[in-house]
């Protein structure tokens, strides 16, 4: 199992919302086909076929737990798989 698959499994399990590194979450979004841009401290991500836009900000080197939950909900809602 590769690193992206492990992170995806951790996010989908719901057990590891806190210790997800922000860079790992951003990398996973890229693997899921999201396009992003950075404006100030805001990392904005979108994807064709997904209505919602993700607006993420790191908390130090970690992703905020509620933002990990947002990503998990989008993955489940749209049945997204890594490319």
VOLO-56712 format. One line per field, with one value per residue: residue number from 1; residue in one letter; chain; y, z, x of N, C-alpha, C in turn. Coordinates in pm, 1 decimal. Each point is the difference from the previous one (the first is absolute). Last residue first. Layout:
% VOLO-56712
resi [NUM | ...] $
resn [A | ...] $
chain [A | ...] $
n_yy [Y | ...] $
n_zz [Z | ...] $
n_xx [X | ...] $
ca_yy [Y | ...] $
ca_zz [Z | ...] $
ca_xx [X | ...] $
c_yy [Y | ...] $
c_zz [Z | ...] $
c_xx [X | ...] $
//
This chain:
% VOLO-56712
resi [83 | 82 | 81 | 80 | 79 | 78 | 77 | 76 | 75 | 74 | 73 | 72 | 71 | 70 | 69 | 68 | 67 | 66 | 65 | 64 | 63 | 62 | 61 | 60 | 59 | 58 | 57 | 56 | 55 | 54 | 53 | 52 | 51 | 50 | 49 | 48 | 47 | 46 | 45 | 44 | 43 | 42 | 41 | 40 | 39 | 38 | 37 | 36 | 35 | 34 | 33 | 32 | 31 | 30 | 29 | 28 | 27 | 26 | 25 | 24 | 23 | 22 | 21 | 20 | 19 | 18 | 17 | 16 | 15 | 14 | 13 | 12 | 11 | 10 | 9 | 8 | 7 | 6 | 5 | 4 | 3 | 2 | 1] $
resn [X | X | X | X | X | X | X | X | X | X | X | X | X | X | X | X | X | X | X | X | X | X | X | X | X | X | X | X | X | X | X | X | X | X | X | X | X | X | X | X | X | X | X | X | X | X | X | X | X | X | X | X | X | X | X | X | X | X | X | X | X | X | X | X | X | X | X | X | X | X | X | X | X | X | X | X | X | X | X | X | X | X | X] $
chain [A | A | A | A | A | A | A | A | A | A | A | A | A | A | A | A | A | A | A | A | A | A | A | A | A | A | A | A | A | A | A | A | A | A | A | A | A | A | A | A | A | A | A | A | A | A | A | A | A | A | A | A | A | A | A | A | A | A | A | A | A | A | A | A | A | A | A | A | A | A | A | A | A | A | A | A | A | A | A | A | A | A | A] $
n_yy [892.4 | -25.6 | 47.9 | 123.5 | 90.8 | 332.0 | 80.5 | -106.5 | 283.8 | 411.4 | 15.9 | 14.2 | 416.7 | 271.9 | -94.5 | 177.7 | 428.8 | 73.2 | -39.7 | 255.5 | -44.5 | 74.2 | 220.0 | 448.9 | 58.3 | 130.3 | 54.2 | -13.7 | -65.6 | -227.8 | -83.0 | -257.7 | -267.4 | -395.3 | -160.4 | 194.9 | 273.5 | 318.5 | 324.4 | 376.2 | 229.4 | 429.0 | 356.7 | 356.2 | -128.7 | -436.4 | -460.7 | -487.6 | -491.2 | -560.5 | -502.5 | -368.6 | 21.5 | 409.1 | 46.4 | -183.7 | 257.1 | 306.2 | -161.8 | -61.7 | 375.7 | 136.6 | -365.8 | -288.3 | -170.6 | 43.6 | -295.0 | -526.7 | -360.0 | -90.5 | -237.6 | 167.2 | 203.4 | -284.7 | -205.5 | 253.6 | 25.7 | -356.2 | -15.9 | 262.0 | -173.1 | -500.6 | -553.6] $
n_zz [-850.2 | 411.8 | 169.3 | 178.4 | 86.6 | 199.1 | 464.3 | 295.8 | 21.6 | 217.7 | 472.8 | 199.6 | 38.0 | 358.0 | 417.9 | 96.5 | 167.1 | 462.8 | 279.9 | -141.3 | -150.4 | 59.0 | 114.4 | 206.0 | -46.7 | -506.2 | -382.9 | -442.0 | -307.9 | -436.5 | -290.1 | -262.6 | -304.1 | -341.0 | -433.4 | -174.2 | 334.3 | 391.4 | 442.5 | 292.8 | 442.0 | 313.8 | 228.1 | -350.0 | -400.0 | -378.9 | -290.5 | -306.2 | -176.6 | -13.7 | -12.2 | 290.3 | 150.2 | 206.8 | 448.7 | 319.5 | 154.0 | 344.0 | 438.4 | 207.5 | 187.3 | 435.6 | 396.8 | 396.6 | 450.8 | 188.0 | -116.1 | 6.2 | 28.2 | -382.1 | -454.5 | -419.2 | -22.2 | -21.9 | -413.6 | -320.0 | 44.2 | -170.3 | -463.5 | -173.0 | 31.5 | -181.2 | 2.4] $
n_xx [-627.3 | -379.8 | -506.4 | -549.0 | -512.4 | -313.7 | -112.6 | 363.9 | 370.1 | -69.0 | 20.2 | 431.1 | 212.2 | -119.4 | 192.2 | 417.7 | 4.2 | -60.5 | 391.5 | 452.0 | 515.9 | 544.7 | 425.1 | -127.4 | -423.5 | -242.0 | -387.3 | -392.8 | -470.9 | -304.2 | -476.3 | -444.4 | -262.2 | 173.8 | 113.2 | 451.8 | 307.1 | 324.6 | 235.1 | 348.8 | 267.5 | 211.5 | 253.6 | 115.4 | -170.2 | 67.2 | -199.7 | -152.7 | -284.5 | -120.8 | -23.4 | 180.0 | 452.9 | 111.8 | -115.1 | 292.3 | 360.7 | -82.6 | -1.4 | 415.7 | 214.2 | -130.2 | -16.9 | -237.6 | -191.7 | -469.6 | -372.1 | -86.0 | -331.5 | -310.2 | 35.9 | 166.3 | 428.9 | 374.0 | 93.7 | 230.4 | 461.9 | 249.6 | 78.6 | 351.0 | 441.5 | 45.4 | -19.6] $
ca_yy [-18.2 | 56.4 | -94.0 | 35.1 | -127.7 | -7.0 | 50.8 | -93.7 | -127.3 | 13.7 | 6.2 | -133.7 | -77.3 | 51.9 | -52.4 | -140.7 | 1.9 | 19.1 | -118.5 | 16.7 | 40.0 | -95.2 | -95.5 | -42.1 | 36.7 | -87.8 | 74.3 | -59.5 | 111.5 | -15.4 | 46.4 | 72.5 | 132.7 | 19.5 | -98.8 | -17.4 | -110.6 | -31.3 | -117.9 | -20.8 | -93.4 | -84.7 | -126.5 | 24.0 | 145.1 | 53.4 | 123.6 | 93.1 | 107.5 | 138.2 | 77.9 | -16.4 | -136.2 | -4.5 | 72.4 | -88.6 | -99.6 | 70.3 | 23.9 | -129.2 | -32.1 | 81.2 | 113.3 | -1.0 | 0.3 | 95.1 | 134.4 | 82.6 | -13.6 | 94.4 | -73.1 | -64.7 | 102.8 | 64.5 | -96.2 | -9.5 | 123.8 | -7.0 | -94.6 | 63.0 | 103.5 | 121.5 | 117.1] $
ca_zz [-143.2 | -41.5 | 10.0 | -63.8 | -30.6 | -144.6 | -74.7 | 12.4 | -58.0 | -145.9 | -45.1 | 8.9 | -110.5 | -123.6 | -8.6 | -37.7 | -144.2 | -68.9 | 2.0 | 105.2 | -54.5 | -1.1 | -108.2 | 9.5 | 139.9 | 92.8 | 59.1 | 108.3 | 41.3 | 128.8 | -9.2 | 110.0 | 16.6 | 143.9 | 50.6 | -85.1 | -94.4 | -71.0 | -86.7 | -58.6 | -109.0 | -40.8 | 72.2 | 140.1 | 11.1 | 133.6 | -3.4 | 111.1 | -40.3 | 33.1 | -117.1 | -23.2 | -51.5 | -135.5 | -84.4 | -26.7 | -97.1 | -128.5 | -43.5 | -42.5 | -130.1 | -102.9 | -40.8 | -144.3 | -36.7 | 56.8 | -52.5 | 3.7 | 126.1 | 98.2 | 122.6 | -12.4 | -4.2 | 131.1 | 92.3 | -36.2 | 48.0 | 146.1 | 36.2 | -26.8 | 99.7 | -9.9 | 0.0] $
ca_xx [32.8 | 127.9 | 110.8 | 127.0 | 65.8 | 23.0 | -115.3 | -112.0 | 44.5 | -0.5 | -139.0 | -58.3 | 58.1 | -58.8 | -136.6 | 18.3 | 25.4 | -127.1 | -87.3 | -100.6 | -129.5 | -111.1 | 27.1 | 140.2 | 17.9 | 72.3 | 111.3 | 77.5 | 84.1 | 68.7 | 138.2 | 61.9 | -59.0 | -19.0 | -92.9 | -117.2 | 9.6 | -123.0 | 1.4 | -131.6 | 23.9 | -111.6 | 10.4 | 32.7 | -15.7 | 24.6 | 78.0 | 4.9 | 89.2 | -33.0 | -37.1 | -143.4 | -21.4 | 55.4 | -95.9 | -112.7 | 46.8 | 9.6 | -137.1 | -53.8 | 59.9 | -64.3 | 83.4 | 25.5 | 141.5 | 94.1 | -21.7 | 121.0 | 73.2 | -50.3 | -31.9 | -130.6 | -105.1 | -6.5 | -61.2 | -140.9 | -61.8 | -3.9 | -105.2 | -129.5 | -25.1 | 78.7 | -84.4] $
c_yy [-69.6 | -38.0 | 66.4 | -106.5 | 23.2 | -128.6 | -21.2 | 43.2 | -99.9 | -130.5 | 15.4 | -0.2 | -140.4 | -79.5 | 47.9 | -64.9 | -141.0 | 3.9 | 19.1 | -118.3 | 11.9 | 57.9 | -99.3 | -91.1 | -47.6 | 56.6 | -93.8 | 95.5 | -47.4 | 120.7 | -12.7 | 40.1 | 84.8 | 143.6 | 7.8 | -110.1 | -3.0 | -114.0 | -22.9 | -115.9 | -39.6 | -83.4 | -98.5 | -132.9 | 34.0 | 150.9 | 48.2 | 125.4 | 102.3 | 93.8 | 144.3 | 87.0 | -25.9 | -135.8 | 3.9 | 68.9 | -94.4 | -96.9 | 67.5 | 15.1 | -133.2 | -33.8 | 73.0 | 124.3 | -12.5 | -11.2 | 97.3 | 137.3 | 99.2 | -4.8 | 92.1 | -75.1 | -64.8 | 102.9 | 60.0 | -94.7 | -0.8 | 123.7 | -11.0 | -90.7 | 66.2 | 102.7 | 123.1] $
c_zz [-11.3 | -145.0 | -49.7 | 24.8 | -73.6 | -42.6 | -150.0 | -87.9 | 1.2 | -68.8 | -151.5 | -52.5 | -0.9 | -120.0 | -126.5 | -14.2 | -51.9 | -151.8 | -74.5 | -6.4 | 116.2 | -71.1 | -16.7 | -117.7 | 35.4 | 141.6 | 96.0 | 47.7 | 124.6 | 24.3 | 138.7 | -34.1 | 103.8 | 20.0 | 150.0 | 57.5 | -83.8 | -96.4 | -59.9 | -99.3 | -52.5 | -121.8 | -39.7 | 69.0 | 147.3 | -6.1 | 143.3 | -29.6 | 111.9 | -52.5 | 28.0 | -114.5 | -31.4 | -64.4 | -144.8 | -89.1 | -39.2 | -109.9 | -137.0 | -51.4 | -53.3 | -138.4 | -115.7 | -34.2 | -150.5 | -56.7 | 49.1 | -60.3 | 12.9 | 132.9 | 105.8 | 126.3 | -4.2 | 4.6 | 139.6 | 94.3 | -29.7 | 57.6 | 151.8 | 40.2 | -19.7 | 103.7 | 0.0] $
c_xx [133.5 | 28.6 | 126.6 | 104.2 | 132.2 | 70.4 | 15.2 | -116.8 | -115.0 | 40.3 | -10.5 | -144.1 | -59.8 | 50.8 | -69.9 | -137.7 | 27.4 | 18.3 | -131.8 | -97.0 | -97.1 | -122.1 | -115.0 | 28.8 | 139.8 | -0.8 | 70.9 | 108.6 | 74.1 | 89.7 | 59.6 | 143.3 | 72.4 | -49.0 | -24.3 | -86.6 | -127.1 | 25.2 | -137.2 | 9.9 | -137.9 | 37.8 | -108.5 | 20.9 | 17.3 | -15.4 | 13.9 | 78.2 | -1.0 | 107.5 | -39.3 | -50.6 | -147.1 | -21.2 | 47.7 | -103.2 | -113.5 | 43.6 | -2.2 | -143.2 | -51.6 | 55.2 | -66.5 | 81.6 | 27.6 | 141.3 | 106.9 | -23.3 | 114.5 | 72.4 | -60.3 | -40.4 | -137.3 | -112.9 | -14.4 | -73.1 | -149.4 | -68.3 | -14.1 | -115.0 | -135.9 | -40.8 | 88.8] $
//
